[in-house]
């Protein structure tokens, strides 16, 4: 492979990984919902949180300077037999504020926000309920290393796949690096993050249905198979490509989908937040 081809592969892999990082950052059930709504002649931009640290209630704030606008906040615990509770939002300067009652780690609260002006009601998020999940605090250093190793593995996975397609000479070396980074980020640091956040190292198969855990395991299995095949059949190109495609599919599954949650219809924690 010529040097310029190798350089192009790394440039493409870097840009592709950056795109996937943005995709992961803006999808999934834990990132805020950002939107806007027309309120008469005013355009109101809002952000509705879907994740919060345990230890205190979580504020929901809507920035709107027009004091003629009032707000209603409706909520209940997710997966519970609770009735919906509606309370008025409190004006604090240019913001309407309400608080989501704190829950234990993995506890979720469903909520809706409605704005009122001149006897007209305006429902945010098209009147669809928003689900916020509480989690334990994850130390920043642990989170940083987890993110670096996972996206480093994605970068090397893409490079390895392209090296195999264009018959490069470094396929085996890149497979090894991909496996090491993926194992460190997904199977060591991933469970550590999970333990801090939800007090459980592993909630995927066979103990649960957490897609983040399950997809990590599946992606690693395919790269380990590619590594074994490469040793048994040096020069094999098929398995690095297959493993790279599987890893891509794994990354396209939104982060935290089907993640840890409390079913309040089956379990009543000591801190009900109600």
C-alpha positions in Angstrom: 0.0 0.0 0.0 1.3 3.4 -0.9 1.9 6.0 1.7 -0.7 8.4 0.4 -3.3 5.6 0.5 -2.4 4.8 4.2 -2.7 8.5 5.0 -6.1 8.7 3.3 -7.3 5.7 5.3 -6.3 7.3 8.6 -7.9 10.6 7.6 -11.1 8.9 6.6 -11.1 6.8 9.7 -10.7 9.8 11.9 -13.5 11.8 10.3 -15.7 8.8 10.3 -15.1 8.2 14.0 -15.7 11.9 14.7 -19.1 11.5 12.9 -20.0 8.5 15.0 -19.0 10.4 18.2 -21.4 13.2 17.3 -24.1 10.6 16.4 -23.6 8.9 19.8 -23.7 12.3 21.6 -27.0 13.3 20.0 -28.9 10.1 20.1 -30.0 7.6 22.7 -32.4 7.9 25.6 -30.2 9.9 28.0 -29.3 13.0 26.0 -31.5 16.2 26.4 -34.3 16.8 24.0 -33.7 20.2 22.3 -36.5 21.8 20.3 -38.5 25.0 19.9 -42.1 26.1 19.9 -43.9 29.1 18.5 -45.7 30.9 21.4 -47.8 33.5 19.7 -45.3 35.9 18.1 -42.4 34.5 20.2 -40.2 31.5 19.4 -39.2 29.6 22.6 -36.2 27.3 22.5 -36.1 24.7 25.2 -34.0 21.8 26.5 -35.6 18.9 28.4 -33.1 16.8 30.5 -33.3 13.0 30.4 -30.4 12.2 32.8 -29.5 13.4 36.3 -27.1 12.5 39.1 -28.6 11.1 42.3 -28.4 13.1 45.5 -30.8 16.0 44.7 -33.9 16.9 42.7 -33.3 17.7 39.0 -34.5 21.2 37.8 -36.3 21.6 34.5 -35.9 25.2 33.3 -37.6 26.9 30.4 -36.1 30.3 29.5 -38.9 32.8 28.6 -38.9 36.5 29.6 -42.6 37.1 28.9 -44.1 37.2 32.4 -47.6 36.6 30.9 -46.5 33.0 30.2 -47.1 30.5 32.9 -46.1 26.8 33.1 -47.5 23.5 34.3 -45.3 20.5 35.2 -46.9 17.0 35.1 -45.0 14.0 36.3 -45.0 10.4 37.7 -42.5 7.7 38.3 -41.8 5.6 35.2 -43.1 2.1 35.3 -45.3 2.7 38.3 -48.9 2.7 39.3 -48.7 6.4 40.3 -51.3 8.9 39.2 -50.0 11.9 37.2 -49.2 14.9 39.4 -49.5 18.4 38.0 -47.9 21.5 39.7 -47.4 25.1 38.6 -43.9 26.0 37.5 -42.2 28.7 39.5 -40.9 31.8 37.8 -37.3 32.7 38.6 -36.3 35.8 36.7 -36.5 34.9 33.0 -37.1 31.2 33.6 -39.9 28.9 34.5 -38.6 26.2 36.8 -39.9 23.0 38.2 -38.1 20.1 40.0 -38.1 16.4 39.2 -38.2 14.5 42.5 -34.9 12.6 43.1 -34.9 8.8 42.6 -32.5 6.1 43.5 -29.9 5.1 40.8 -31.8 3.7 37.7 -35.0 5.2 38.9 -36.9 7.0 36.1 -39.5 9.8 36.1 -41.9 10.6 33.2 -42.8 14.3 32.8 -44.5 16.8 30.5 -44.2 20.6 30.3 -47.1 22.8 29.2 -46.9 26.6 28.7 -50.0 28.8 29.1 -50.6 32.3 27.7 -53.9 34.1 27.2 -55.8 30.9 28.0 -54.0 29.0 25.3 -52.0 25.9 26.1 -48.7 25.0 24.3 -47.3 21.5 25.0 -43.6 21.0 24.7 -42.3 17.9 22.9 -45.6 17.6 21.1 -47.2 16.5 24.4 -45.1 13.3 24.4 -43.8 12.4 27.9 -40.1 12.8 28.5 -38.3 10.1 30.6 -35.4 11.1 32.9 -33.2 8.5 34.5 -31.2 9.1 37.7 -27.7 7.7 38.0 -24.8 7.6 40.5 -21.9 10.0 39.9 -19.2 8.7 37.6 -15.7 10.2 38.3 -14.6 12.3 35.3 -11.3 10.5 34.9 -13.0 7.1 34.6 -15.4 8.5 32.0 -12.6 10.2 30.0 -10.6 7.0 29.7 -13.7 5.0 28.9 -14.6 7.3 26.0 -11.0 7.5 24.7 -10.5 3.8 24.6 -13.9 3.1 23.0 -13.6 5.6 20.3 -9.9 4.7 19.8 -11.1 1.1 19.2 -13.7 2.5 16.7 -10.9 4.4 14.9 -8.7 1.3 14.7 -11.6 -0.9 13.7 -12.2 1.4 10.7 -8.5 1.5 9.8 -8.2 -2.3 10.1 -11.3 -2.8 7.9 -10.0 -0.5 5.2 -6.5 -2.0 5.4 -8.1 -5.4 4.7 -10.1 -4.1 1.8 -7.0 -2.4 0.2 -4.7 -5.3 1.1 -2.5 -3.4 3.5 0.4 -5.1 5.4 -0.6 -4.1 9.0 -3.9 -5.9 9.4 -2.8 -8.2 12.2 -1.2 -5.4 14.1 -4.3 -3.3 13.9 -6.6 -6.2 14.8 -4.5 -6.6 18.0 -4.7 -2.9 18.8 -8.5 -2.9 18.2 -9.1 -5.9 20.5 -6.9 -4.4 23.3 -8.6 -1.0 23.2 -12.1 -2.5 22.8 -11.5 -4.9 25.7 -10.1 -2.1 27.9 -12.9 0.4 27.1 -15.8 -2.0 26.8 -15.1 -4.9 29.1 -13.1 -3.2 31.9 -13.9 0.5 32.0 -17.4 0.0 30.7 -18.4 -2.1 33.7 -16.6 0.3 36.1 -18.7 3.2 34.7 -21.8 1.0 35.1 -20.9 0.2 38.7 -20.6 3.8 39.6 -23.8 4.8 37.8 -26.1 1.9 38.6 -24.3 -0.2 41.2 -23.9 -3.2 38.8 -20.9 -4.2 36.8 -22.9 -6.0 34.1 -26.6 -5.9 33.2 -26.4 -7.6 29.8 -26.8 -11.2 28.9 -27.3 -13.5 30.8 -28.3 -11.2 33.7 -30.3 -8.6 31.9 -31.1 -7.1 28.5 -28.9 -3.9 28.6 -28.1 -3.3 24.9 -25.0 -1.4 25.7 -23.5 -4.4 27.5 -24.8 -6.9 25.0 -23.6 -5.0 21.9 -20.2 -4.5 23.4 -19.8 -8.3 24.0 -21.0 -9.1 20.5 -18.6 -6.6 18.9 -15.6 -8.0 20.9 -16.5 -11.6 20.0 -16.3 -10.8 16.3 -12.9 -9.1 16.6 -11.5 -12.0 18.7 -12.7 -14.4 15.9 -11.0 -12.2 13.3 -7.8 -12.3 15.4 -7.9 -16.1 15.7 -8.6 -16.5 12.0 -5.7 -14.2 11.1 -3.3 -16.4 13.0 -4.6 -19.6 11.5 -4.9 -18.1 8.0 -2.4 -15.2 7.6 -3.6 -12.8 5.0 -7.3 -13.5 5.5 -9.3 -10.4 4.6 -12.9 -11.5 5.1 -13.0 -11.6 8.9 -11.5 -8.2 9.6 -14.0 -6.7 7.2 -16.9 -8.7 8.8 -15.7 -7.6 12.3 -15.4 -4.0 11.2 -19.0 -4.0 9.8 -20.4 -5.6 13.0 -18.5 -3.0 15.1 -20.1 -0.3 13.0 -23.6 -1.7 13.5 -22.8 -1.9 17.3 -22.0 1.8 17.3 -25.1 2.7 15.4 -27.2 1.3 18.3 -28.0 4.3 20.5 -26.0 4.4 23.7 -27.9 3.3 26.9 -30.8 1.8 25.0 -32.7 -0.7 27.2 -30.5 0.3 30.0 -30.8 -0.2 33.8 -34.1 0.9 35.3 -36.3 0.3 38.3 -39.7 -1.2 37.8 -41.7 0.5 40.5 -44.6 -1.9 40.0 -42.4 -4.7 41.3 -39.9 -3.0 43.6 -40.4 -0.1 46.0 -37.0 1.4 47.0 -36.6 3.1 50.3 -36.2 6.4 48.5 -39.4 6.8 46.4 -39.0 10.5 45.8 -42.7 11.0 46.0 
